Amino acid sequence: MTHASPRVLYIDDDPGTVRLAQKRLERHNLIVEVALSAREGLARIDQGGIDVVALDHEMPGGTGMEVLSALAEREDAPPVVYVTGTGDTGVAVAAMKAGASDYVVKDVGGAFLDLLSIAIDQALEIAQARRERSRAEREVREAKDRAEILLREVNHRVANSLALVAALVRMQGQVVEDPKARAALEETWGRIVAVGGIHRRLYTSEDVRFVGIDEYLKSLVADIESAMTSARCHHTIRVDTQPVLIPTDKAVSVGVIVSELLTNACKYAYPEGSCGEIRLRCHQEGAEVLLDVEDFGQGRDPGAPPRGTGLGTRIMAAMAKSLGSEVTYPAVSRGTKAQLRFSL
């Protein structure tokens, strides 16, 4: 029993049966109300306060199946124990399929009422378990929604903070006279922009666990091209990406690697003062993502020392290792091609 005094509605057109049912069921601490027709019963259910329904099968002008059908269209309808006097088990099976919680077979002497009391108790317990499960699922959904809203807000604030830091670094780089210091600040700016772009994508994403790498890379390229507007030569960066969702932690590493590769290509691929094309490609191949950055400039000497501090190379190696991969440089007839392949 889930309530001290559950309220039962007995729907049956036989006054003698319902009077007997009232007396017998009230001995089991049940409050019993009576409806002598399907219409009367549905009207009482609509008023609320009914915990369980005992529903007779045979009634003038229709059957209990029609009541079950009507209850199926109502939200939070009480559970139903179907009462049938027919020997056809097909009626009971049909009632269960139509939504009844249980059934009992009516007999002439009224002995079925004890079975009905047990079936009512079980129906109440099942209904209570379903309500508790539904409430728990709703609470989980609400908690998940709150967490995602909070996480989006956090990512929004982090993105704004990183944008401010990037702007300050860029302003500092514009006033620094030492070329090496200026170059270091420009590289730092690019790395901050790459990470900030991830957070910007996350607070506008429907699922904060994943980032659409195609839109993210296009946004990253736009930021890098914006930084190149002050340069003497504006390289053309062509982007060819597929709409692939990748986990957020992997997206951070990919963004930093792409930022380093594009920045290096812009700085070193072509002779100073000349312009060229740089291609960024990112496609999914089965359970892997293949990403490459290619230019058609002077080429790369694998044995030559780093042109800068070498920090960018170490950063790319660390980021690639976190992806379970490495940045490779396949042989090409012209220019340089850097490639990264990692598993989703």
TAURUR-V337764 format. One line per field, one symbol per residue. phi: phi as a letter, one per 30 degrees, with the letter a starting at -180 (. if undefined). psi: psi as a letter, one per 30 degrees, with the letter a starting at -180 (. if undefined). burial: # if it has 24 or more other ideal C-beta (glycine too) atoms within 12 Angstrom, else .. Layout:
phi->???
psi->???
burial->???
//
This chain:
phi->.cbdbdcccccadceddddddedddddciccccbbcaddddddddddiicdaccbdddbeilbddddedddddcdhdddbcdcbcdddddddddddddkddabbcdbddiddddddddddedddddddddddddddddddddddddddddddddddddddddddddddddddddcdddedddddddddeddddddddddddddcddbddbbdddddddddddddddddddddbcdccccbbcdccbeedddddddddddddddddddbdceejccacbccbbbcbicbccbbbbbbcdibcedddedcdideddddddddddcibadcbddbdaibbcbbbbdd
psi->kfleikkkjjjkfjeeeeeeeeeeeffghkkklkkgleeeeeeeefflgkelkjklejlkgalfeeeeeeeffkkhkllkjkjkflfjfeeeeeeeeffkelllkklefgffeeeeeeeeeeeeeeeeeeeeeeeeeeeeeeeeeeeeeeeeeeeeeeeeeeeeeeeeeeeefffkfkeeeeeeeeeeeeeeeeeeeeeeeefgkfjfflkjfeeeeeeeeeeeeefffflfkjlkjkkjlljkklkeeeeeeeeeeeeeeeeeeeefelkkfllakkkkkjlkjbglkkklkklhbflkjffklkfbffeeeeeeeeeeeffhalklilklfkakkkkkklk.
burial->.....#########..##.###.##..#.#.#######.###.##....##########...######.##.....#########.....##..#..#########...#.##.###.######..#........................#..#..##..#...#..##..#.........#.###################.#..#..###########.###.##......#.#.#.#..#####.#####################.....#######......#########..#...........##.##..##..#.#.###.....########..
//
